[in-house]
């Protein structure tokens, strides 16, 4: 791998890492705001924190959806094998890119103390 390719790979990985950090930071900030609001509401209602959490969990489930718009380009940029397979088995390459992003995002959220269920679903499920 040439020095220019190595530099490009490093820059790309740094940008992806920075984007994941921003997303994780925003999620953590929002989580802290919701937790503070939950405490306030439970104190006003005279309910325990656990009772309030259960009521909110049953009332509404929120999901964050991430669509990777350039999975084949990412595979080509970050992997020789991905570059070779992108033209032959694009579905397999997309699946592997999503798995890698989900894994990295889950790890980053866990490092920041965010309890999250990071999973991959097909559209419409």
C-alpha positions as CSV (number, residue, x, y, z in Angstrom):
1,X,0.0,0.0,0.0
2,X,1.5,3.3,-1.0
3,X,2.0,6.2,1.4
4,X,-0.7,8.2,-0.2
5,X,-3.2,5.4,0.2
6,X,-2.2,4.8,3.8
7,X,-2.6,8.6,4.5
8,X,-6.1,8.6,2.7
9,X,-7.1,5.5,4.8
10,X,-6.0,7.2,8.0
11,X,-7.8,10.4,7.2
12,X,-11.0,8.5,6.2
13,X,-10.9,6.4,9.4
14,X,-10.3,9.6,11.5
15,X,-13.3,11.3,9.9
16,X,-15.5,8.3,10.5
17,X,-14.3,8.1,14.1
18,X,-14.9,11.8,14.6
19,X,-18.4,11.4,13.2
20,X,-19.1,8.5,15.6
21,X,-17.8,10.5,18.5
22,X,-20.2,13.4,17.6
23,X,-23.2,11.1,17.3
24,X,-22.3,9.4,20.6
25,X,-21.8,12.7,22.3
26,X,-25.2,14.0,21.1
27,X,-26.8,10.8,22.2
28,X,-25.2,11.0,25.7
29,X,-26.3,14.7,26.0
30,X,-29.8,13.9,25.0
31,X,-29.9,10.9,27.4
32,X,-28.8,13.1,30.3
33,X,-31.5,15.6,29.5
34,X,-34.2,12.9,29.4
35,X,-32.9,11.4,32.7
36,X,-33.2,14.8,34.3
37,X,-36.7,15.3,33.0
38,X,-37.7,11.8,34.2
39,X,-36.5,12.6,37.7
40,X,-38.4,15.9,37.7
41,X,-41.6,14.3,36.5
42,X,-41.4,11.3,38.8
43,X,-40.8,13.7,41.8
44,X,-43.8,15.8,40.7
45,X,-46.0,12.7,40.3
46,X,-44.8,11.1,43.6
47,X,-43.7,8.0,41.7
48,X,-40.5,6.2,42.1
49,X,-37.8,6.5,39.4
50,X,-38.3,2.8,38.5
51,X,-42.1,3.2,38.1
52,X,-41.6,6.2,35.9
53,X,-39.1,4.4,33.7
54,X,-41.4,1.5,33.2
55,X,-44.3,3.8,32.3
56,X,-42.2,5.7,29.8
57,X,-40.8,2.5,28.3
58,X,-44.3,1.1,27.7
59,X,-45.6,4.4,26.4
60,X,-43.2,5.0,23.6
61,X,-40.3,3.2,22.0
62,X,-37.9,5.5,20.0
63,X,-35.5,4.3,17.4
64,X,-32.5,5.9,15.8
65,X,-32.0,4.8,12.2
66,X,-28.7,5.2,10.4
67,X,-28.4,4.5,6.6
68,X,-25.0,4.2,5.2
69,X,-25.1,5.9,1.8
70,X,-21.8,4.7,0.5
71,X,-21.0,1.2,1.8
72,X,-19.3,0.0,-1.4
73,X,-17.0,3.1,-1.5
74,X,-16.1,2.5,2.2
75,X,-15.3,-1.1,1.5
76,X,-13.1,-0.2,-1.5
77,X,-11.3,2.5,0.5
78,X,-10.7,0.4,3.6
79,X,-10.1,-3.1,2.4
80,X,-8.4,-4.8,-0.5
81,X,-10.8,-7.7,-0.2
82,X,-13.8,-5.3,-0.1
83,X,-12.5,-3.6,-3.2
84,X,-12.3,-6.9,-5.0
85,X,-15.7,-8.2,-3.8
86,X,-17.6,-4.9,-4.3
87,X,-18.1,-5.7,-8.0
88,X,-18.8,-9.4,-7.6
89,X,-20.9,-9.6,-4.4
90,X,-22.1,-6.1,-3.5
91,X,-24.8,-7.5,-1.1
92,X,-22.2,-9.3,0.9
93,X,-20.0,-6.2,1.0
94,X,-22.9,-4.0,2.2
95,X,-23.8,-6.5,4.9
96,X,-20.2,-6.6,6.2
97,X,-19.9,-2.8,6.2
98,X,-23.1,-2.5,8.2
99,X,-21.9,-5.1,10.6
100,X,-18.6,-3.2,11.1
101,X,-20.2,0.1,11.6
102,X,-22.8,-1.4,14.1
103,X,-19.9,-3.0,16.0
104,X,-17.9,0.2,16.2
105,X,-20.9,2.3,17.1
106,X,-21.9,-0.1,19.8
107,X,-18.4,-0.1,21.3
108,X,-18.2,3.7,21.2
109,X,-21.6,4.1,22.9
110,X,-20.6,1.5,25.6
111,X,-17.4,3.4,26.3
112,X,-19.5,6.5,26.9
113,X,-21.8,4.7,29.3
114,X,-24.8,4.6,26.9
115,X,-26.8,1.4,27.2
116,X,-27.9,0.8,23.6
117,X,-29.2,-2.1,21.5
118,X,-27.3,-1.7,18.2
119,X,-28.7,-4.1,15.7
120,X,-29.1,-4.3,11.9
121,X,-32.6,-4.6,10.4
122,X,-33.7,-4.6,6.8
123,X,-35.8,-1.7,5.8
124,X,-39.5,-2.1,6.6
125,X,-38.9,-4.5,9.6
